[in-house]
Amino acid sequence: MKKATATMESTSTNKEPSPAQLIDARIRELGDWRGETLARVRFLIKQAEPDVVEEWKWRGVPVWELAGIICTGETYKAAVKLTFAKGASLEDPSGLFNSSLDGNTRRAIDFHEGDKIDEEALKALIRAAAALNIARSKKKPKTA
């Protein structure tokens, strides 16, 4: 099965929008607190890890990667969900994870209308997820 991933940049010969453009469009399309929340967490992710790569996968899910998936940003009627691919392996001293707590690998944060984002704790979690990805990528044996 082919992985559905948009290219990072739109070129003159390729009229497909970039992942960043698709995420911008999703934020505008939502037009409510969910769009504002998605825009805010996106800003915090990029602030915490300036080298993060934005992707658009699985038919419309914003994904932030650095040496692997850091997190996804899904939007639902009552929540904006940041799912951390390796969240179960991360320390969460501020207790941000409030969803998908029973899984062996992932952990998520559900943001609801009116929730205040603990920005410093979220940025620390983003940095920890990126550091874990980088550490794991360095441990993989190189193939010829």
NORVEN-V864683 format. One record per pair of residues at least 12 apart in sequence whose C-alpha atoms are under 7 Angstrom apart, sorted by sequence separation. I is the first residue (numbers start at 1). GAP is how many residues later the second one is. D is the distance in Angstrom with one decimal. If there is no record, write none. Layout:
I/GAP/D ; I/GAP/D
This chain:
6/12/6.4 ; 7/12/6.8 ; 27/12/6.5 ; 52/12/6.2 ; 53/12/5.1 ; 61/12/6.4 ; 62/12/7.0 ; 71/12/5.2 ; 72/12/6.7 ; 97/12/4.8 ; 98/12/6.4 ; 6/13/6.0 ; 52/13/5.6 ; 53/13/6.2 ; 61/13/6.0 ; 71/13/4.2 ; 96/13/6.2 ; 52/14/5.2 ; 70/14/5.8 ; 71/14/5.8 ; 70/15/6.1 ; 69/16/6.1 ; 88/16/6.4 ; 88/17/5.0 ; 87/18/6.2 ; 88/18/5.6 ; 86/19/5.3 ; 87/19/4.8 ; 88/19/5.8 ; 85/20/6.8 ; 86/20/5.2 ; 87/20/4.5 ; 85/21/4.9 ; 84/22/5.6 ; 83/23/6.7 ; 84/23/5.4 ; 83/24/5.8 ; 84/24/5.8 ; 83/25/4.1 ; 82/26/5.4 ; 83/26/6.5 ; 81/27/6.5 ; 82/27/5.2 ; 94/27/6.3 ; 81/28/5.6 ; 82/28/6.6 ; 81/29/4.5 ; 80/30/5.7 ; 81/30/6.3 ; 79/31/5.9 ; 80/31/5.1 ; 79/32/5.4 ; 80/32/6.7 ; 79/33/4.8 ; 20/34/6.3 ; 78/34/6.2 ; 19/35/6.1 ; 19/36/5.1 ; 19/37/5.1 ; 90/38/6.9 ; 23/39/6.3 ; 90/39/6.8 ; 34/41/6.9 ; 38/42/6.8 ; 34/46/6.1 ; 6/49/6.6 ; 5/50/6.6 ; 6/50/5.8 ; 5/51/5.8 ; 5/52/5.1 ; 4/53/5.5 ; 4/54/6.0 ; 70/56/7.0 ; 70/59/5.7 ; 70/60/6.0 ; 66/64/5.9 ; 68/65/5.8 ; 67/66/5.4 ; 67/67/5.4 ; 67/70/6.5 ; 48/75/5.1 ; 45/78/6.5 ; 48/78/6.5 ; 49/78/6.5 ; 44/79/6.3 ; 48/79/6.2 ; 33/80/6.3 ; 45/81/6.4
